[in-house]
Amino acid sequence: MTHLRSSVYDEFTVPATIFETNQSETRCFEQEQIAERWETFGYDINQYGFRYKVDNKDKTICFSGCSMTFGQGLPEEKTFPQLVTKMLGSEWQCINLGLPGTGPDIQIANLVWAINNFKLDKIVWYMSGPTRQVIYKNNKIYGYVPPDATFFETEKQNNMFVRSNILLEDTHKLQIYWKLYALFSLTKCKGIPVYFRCWDGLFHHQLENLRKEFDIKEIGHMPQRDLARDNMHPGILSNKQYAKNIEAVINEN
């Protein structure tokens, strides 16, 4: 079975996607496992490098996050972004900016791109922890997902990078905090409601005053009721429950 082709970064581009545009494949990554008794489905990547169908409806809800938002291991229609959009009604369309392995830096850049290029009515963001970063080396962008680094020439260099970043964790948090301040200022100026959760519980708590200042609505964590086809990510029941939880928060506001 074939897997999605990665994009090759040879310049500074926004949106920053990890996939080549306009492709459809059976697996997300080469190492993705396929559990038994799962129906066959694929991943369709659009002209922007994301996993959603480009529609032209009256209202738009935008989702951002990592592999859980992307829906790794699930058919697209079973992912919580698609389920929430369907719950809101037929006049709504979904823009799903979720990308596996990404951190807040890529997610912030892509959200600003979406705000600048589409009329967004709502944003739902299940943000990754702040220690995930973009690494740019030899004209290629890598996603650093702690604690493993594989983008330097030697194991010693990779280990040194990991140790250095452990020492800089608080600095990374501060930098993401400032970037969030700028992004939330933009959504406030545009009048776009934001429904948000960082799955790093400590950092989410540290953002409390920022969330209050910009009236950011809080969504809960993704429920862990079952597993997806890859036996790693939340499954169909988990996504269905999370969609119901998010819809409830949206309807409360």
C-alpha positions, 0 to 999 in steps of 0.5 A: 500500500502506498503512503502520502508523499511529503512536501519538499521545502526549498523556500519559506512558504505559508501555508506550511504543510507537510504533504504534497498537494493534490494526492490520494493514498492509502496510508498517511506515513510509510510506517503507519500500521493497519489493524485487522478488520478495518475497512479500506479508506485513504487520505485525500490531500487538497490543493493547499496541502490539507485534508478537507474538501474545498466547498463554497458554503455560506459559513466556515468553521476552521480546525487546527491541531496535529494528527488527532485533528487531521484524523490519522487512522480514520476515514475523513467523515469519521473525524471530529472536524467533519462531525462537528461541521455536520452537526452545525448544519448544511450551510457550514463547510469545514477547513481542517488545517490539522497536520500530524506531528506539528506544533503551535508554530506551524499551527499559528502560521497556518491559522493566520493564513486561513484568516487572511484568505477565507471568511472564517466564522469559527475556529476550533483549535486542539493545540499541540504542546509548546515543545514541538517545533519546526526545525529548518536545516539543509533547505528542508523543514522538519517537525521536532516531536520530543524526545527524538531528534533525527535531522542532524548528521550524527547521533551525538548532534541529535542528542545535544539538540535534545538536551539543549531544548530541554533546558529551553522549554520555558523559553519556548513556552514564552515565545508561543505565549507571545505568538498566541497573544498576536493571533488572538488579537487578530481573531478578536479584531476579526470577530472570530470566536475561538474554541481552544484547548492545549493538550499540555495541561500545565501550559493550558493552565498557564494560558488562563489569563490570556484566554480570559483577556480574549474571551477564548472558549475552552473545549475539553480533551479528546476522550480516549474510548477506542483506537483508530486503524493505526492502533495509536490515535483516538478512534471512531467512538472517541471522535464522535464523543469529542464532536458532541462535546465541542458542539455543546460548547459552541451551542452554549456560546 
